[in-house]
């Protein structure tokens, strides 16, 4: 059974019910909706469709809304893609709805000319295309193509001078947040976060009561790398956004930064997603390159909780094949014996010190006894999070009566979310074992470890472990 989770982006190639169903059947654990594209009504409908299809398949599939943030983008281009040749002149236009071509393209930056400085470089499409600014003419900026390539519609555009002065939360983010809360999505991806305060600012906008979406800041700026420890502490999970990170910093640094970020998340017990260009060649080809296979496997060996597909499933020709390939590579890498970084020594001042110690002890006992599975009845999902952080060899079942709790567990390494019937007066231990038996995780005669918190007003207070014979 694969333990590493797969996040897949929905787009024109996968937005129909039949294709989306095949994508879930191929093994997707979390669906990503990119709020930088399409309108909020479309995303809301897609979130609802994911829930309906997952229910039909008897699965829990999480929904992640990736907030647009202040990222500057190009506009539409003829035929959805044009070729830019090195040495050509290319014009960038501020906030123009015109359709671009090989001579010009609109952008989403209203005051583009303000940031024009001759000699500065502009990066398009994750740095695949490089332009050098020549001069501003009215609202336009004339550039020379330094490195050509294929420019598709609505691609990212990096203009370092402008990006240093924009706020990470925009008016479009406010619309996306409103939609995400109404749709009860499981995760919010936060773009261009620079410091912990950027995460807390969004958290303050979430509902004060009930289950709230987990916040997933994307590490994609030099400032975020400098403030990594604080961001991880403020986050519920973290995304290693290698595309933008490889533009903000020298590309040669990204592989080691990926390992450092994953290690820091592992030590903090926070889930981490590795993203961008993992199987990019499968956007057009039914088979990946050997380097891409290596990349996916190494992310698993680094300790990532989840792997993310972007263009591969949003606009690619082989979305389902890509998901299956990623699953096969991940599962193969998981079979390789390697040391995993566990959460660091639990601080004596930590409010949840007992909970972490119980989770650690439960995993140690489970491995010493060779139990069939670790069952985590949970109201908040935190018990399963903590157990998974120690990477046990046996299956972990996150068992809850709340579908949104289960959605939050869809991203966590090794956890199989299972819905518990809401029998408030029933024996929760017996019901949890029955649910795990139905899911095929345990059978009569097996030993299981059951990790849980005492009944009380405070969810997340893991304090008990029992070893039970089924």
N, C-alpha and C positions, 0 to 999 in steps of 0.2 A: 504494500500500500504506500503510495506516494505521501510524503510528509510535508514537502515544500508546496506552498500554495501558488496558484496561477491567477494573475489579474489580467483581464483582457479588455481592451478599449473597444467600445461600440461605435460604429460609424456607418457610412453608406454601404459598406460591404456586408454588414452583419445586423442591420437594424430591422430586418423583416422577421416576423415570428418564427418562420420555418428555419432560417439560418441561425437565429439566436438560440433556438432550441438545440440545433446540432452542435452549436458552440458549447452549450452547457453540458451536453452529453459527452463532448470530447474531453471534459474535465476542468472547465473554468470554475474557480472558487469565488472570485469577486469580479463583478462587472464594473468597469470604469466609464463614467460619462464625463466627457471633456466639455465643461461649460464655456470654454473659449470658442466652441463651434456650436452651431444650431441654436434654436431658441429654447427658453426654459420650459415651455409647454411640451416640446418634443422630448426633452430630457425627463420630465415628469412622467410622460406616457411610457417611455422606455423603462423607467424604474418600476412602474406598475407591471409592465409586461414581464420583466425579469422575475418579479415575485410570483406571478401567475405560472410561468413556465417551470420555475424551480419547484413550486408546490405540486404541479402535475408530475414532476419527475421524482418527488419524494426527497428533495434535497434542500439544503440551506445554501443560498448563494448571496453573498454580500453585495452591496451597491456602494460605490465610491464616486462622489461628485468632485471632480478636480476643478477647483475655483480658477477663473481666468487670471486673476491678479493683474498687475500692471504691464504684463508682457506686451510688447509692441509687435504687431503683425502686419504683414502685407495683405493687400486685398485680393480680389478675384483676378485670375488671368485667363486668357482665351483658351478654351479646350481643357482647362484645369491644369495645364502645365506648358511652360515655354522653356526654350534653351537659351541660356546666356553664355556668350563666348568671351573668353579672356581678351582684353584690349578694347572691347566695345564700350560705348557710352551708354549709361543707363540712368534714367531719371526716377527719383522717388518723389511722390506727391503727397502732401499732407491731407488727410481726411477727405479723400475724394472717392466717390462711389463708382468712378469709371472702371471699366474692365481693362486690366493691364495686358501687355504683350512683351515682345522681346526688347522694346525700347523704353517702357515705363511701367510703373505699378503704383497703386495707391497704398497708403499706410494708415494705421490707426492713431498716429501721433499728430494731434492738431497743430502743435507748435514745432513741427519738424525743423523748419529753417533756423529756429532759435539755437538749435544744438549743432548746426552745421559748422564744422571747422575743417578747412582744407587740409588734407593729409590724413585725417582720421579714417579708420576703417569701420565698415558696417558689415555685420555678419548675418547672413540669411540661412534659413533651414539648418539649424544646429551647426552653423559654421561651414556647411558644404560649399556655400558661395560667399566670396569675399569681394566687397566693393571698397573703393577709395574715394572719399569725398573730394570734389574739385571746387565747386562753388554753389552758393544758393542764389536762386533766381526767383524772386517773389516767394511763393509758398512751396516752390520746388527745390530739390537739391540734385545737382548734376553730379554723377559719379562715374568712375571708370571701373570696369569689371576686372579685378585682379585674378580671381579664380572663378571660372565659369562652372556651369552645371545646370541641372534641371530645377526650375522654380515652379512649385505647385501653388495653388491658391491657399491663402490664409496661413502662410508659414511664419514662424517666429523670426523676428528681426532684432538684432542686438546693436544698440547704440549706447556705448558705455557712458558717455557724458550725460545723456538723458536719464538713464536708468538709476544713476546715483542720486537723483532728486525726486523720484516718484514714490508715493506711498504704496505699501504692499496691498492695501485693501481699497478697492475701487467701487464705483457705483454699480458696475456690472457684477462685482462680487456680492454686493448687497442683494441683488435680484437672485443670484444663484443660491445664496444662503437661505433666502425666504423659500425658494422652491425646494431646496434640500430638506429643510425642516418640515415643510408640509408633506413631502413624500416619505418622511421617516427613513432617510437613507442612513447607512451604517457608518460611513466615513466621509470626511471632508479633506481633500488635498489642498494645502495652503501654498500658494505660489510666491516665489521670491521673498521668502521669510529671511530676515537678516539677524533677528535677535529673539530672545524668549518673549519679550513684550509684544511682538507681533502675533504670537500664538495666543497669549492671554487676552489681547484685544478682541480677537474673534471669539474666544471662549465666553467673554463677558456678554456677547450678543446672543448666546444660545439660551434656550428656555431654562428657567431656574429649577424646574421640577421635572421628574420623569427621566426616561432614558434619552440621552443626547448623542448625536453623532460623535465618533472619535475623531480627533484632530490629527492630521498627518502632514506636518510641515515638510516641504521638499527642500533638501539641501542642494542648492543650485547656484549659490553665490559665494564669493570669497568671504564676505562678512558672516554668512551662515557657518562656514567652516571655522572661522575664528571664534564664533560663539556657540560651537557645537554642544558643549556640555549643558549649557543653560537651555538650549532649544530642546534637547532630548528630555531633560527634566520636565519641561513644560508640555511636552507632546504626549499623545497617547500611542503613536507609532510614528515612524520616520520613513521618508522616501529618499533614496539616493538617485537624484535626477541627473544622470551623467551627461546628457546632451548639453544643457545650459551650463553645467559645471565645467565642461570641457571647453567652453568659450570664455567663461569668466576667469579661468585659470589655465595654465599650460596643459595641453592634453596629456602630456607624459606623466602628470601628477595624478590623473584620475584613477588609475588602477590601485595605487597605494591608498589614496583617499577613500576609495570604496571599501577597502579592507579595514581602514581605521574607523570609518563610520559604522560599519556593520559590527565590528568588535565592541565599540562603545555602546551601541544599542543592546547587544547581547549582555554586556556586563550590567547594564541598567535594567535588564528584563523588559525591554520595549521592543515590539515587533518592528521589523525593518523590511522595506520593499526595495529591490534593485531594479532599476528601470532604464529604458532607452536603448534602442538598436540592438536588442539581444539576439533576435533572429531576423534582422532587417532584410536580408536577401530573399527571405521567403515572402516578402511583399509581392515579388514577381516570379519567384522560383519555387517549385515544389520541394526542393531540398535546401538545407542550410549549408553554409560554408563550414569547413572544419574549425576555423577560428571562432565562429559563432557557437558551435557546440562546446568548444573549450570554454568560452566566456560563460555560458549558462552553467556548466559544471563547476567552474571555479567560484561563481557566486554562491552556489549551494555549499561548496566546501568552506567558503568564507563564513557561512553561518546565516545567510539571509533567510528570513521567514517566507518571503514571497518573491516571485519573479513577475515582471510586468511586460505585456505586449502593447504596443501603441499602433503605429501604422500597419503592422503586420495583420492585425485583426480589424482595424477601422476601415482601411481602404485596400487591403491586400487581396490577391487572387486566391489565396489558399489559407483562409483563416482557421478552419477546423484542423487541417493538416499541421499547421503551425502549433496549435495548442497541444495536439497529440505528441508532436516531436519534442516540445518543451517538457512535457510530462515524462516522456521516456528518458530524456537526458537527465532530468532532475532525479528520477527514481534510481537510475544507474549510479549517479554520483553519491546518493545517500547510502548506497551499499558499500561504499569505500570506507574502510576504517580510518577515522581521523579524530583528533582531539577537538572538542568543542569548548568555546569559552563560556563558562557559566557566569551568572550574576556575581558581582564582587561581594566581598564580605559585607554582611548586613550591618549597617550603621546602628550603633546602640541608641541613637536618637531617632531612628526611623519610626514613624507612627505604625507602620505595618510590619515591624520586625518579627513578631510572632508568626504572622501569616507566611512570610518568606521562609522562616525556619521550618514550619510545619510542611510546606510544599517540598522543601529540600529533603527533609526526613522521609516524606512519603515516597519520593522517587528512589531514594537510597534503599528503603525497605522493599519496594516493589522489585527492584533489580536483584537484591539479595535473595528474594523468595521466588523470582521468576514468575510473577503474576501474569495473567493473560491480558489484563488491561487496567488502566487507572481511570476510575469514574469520578467525575467532578460535578456533582449537583451544585448549581450556582444560581444566585439571583442577579449578580452583576457581571459575571464572566471572569472576575479577577482570579478565582481559584484556578481555573483552567489556564489562564495566562501564566500564573506563577509556576504551575507544574510544568508547562511546556518550556519555560525558560531554562529548565535543567535538562532538556532534551532526553527524556527517557527512551529506552529501546522499544517499549511496548506501546500499543495504541492508547491515546488519551481521548476520552469522551467528555465533551462539555455538555452537560444535561441541564435544561432549563425549561420552565413553563412559558418563558417570554421569547417570542420569535425575534425581537430586536436584540436581545442578548446573544442569541445564536448567530445573528447576522454579524455582530461584532467579533465573534470567534472565527468567522470564515477566513480571516487573514492570518490567524495564529498558527505557527508551525505545529504540525502533528495533531491538531485538535479536530475531532470529528463532532460537529454540532448535532445534538439529538434533542428533539422536542419531547418534553415530559408532559403527559396529561395533567391538567390542573386539578388534582385531588388534594385539596388543602388539608383534609382530615385523614389522608392515607399515610402509609408507612413509606416515607421518601426513599429510604434505603432499598426497600423491596421494589418500589416502582423504578428506581434508577437501574437496578440490575435487570429488571424485566425489559426496559427499553434497550439496554445494551445487548441483551440476548436476542431481541427481535432484529437488531441491526447486524447481528452476526459477529459481534466482538467477543462474546463469551458464550460458554455452554456449560451444561451441568457438570459439576466436578472441578471446574476451574477455580483458582484463587484469584481474587480481584482486590485491588486497593481502592478504597472509597475515601476521597478527600473532600471535606466540607467545612462549613462554618456553623457555629451554634445559632439556633433560632433566636432572632432578636431584631431590633429596629435598624441596625446598621448592616447593610449589605457589604460583602467584600472582606469580612473578618474571618478568614480561613484559620481554624484553630484545632481541627480534628482529623485523624486518619484512622480508618479501620481496615483490617485485613479480613476478608469474608470468603468463605467457600460457597460457590454457587450451588 
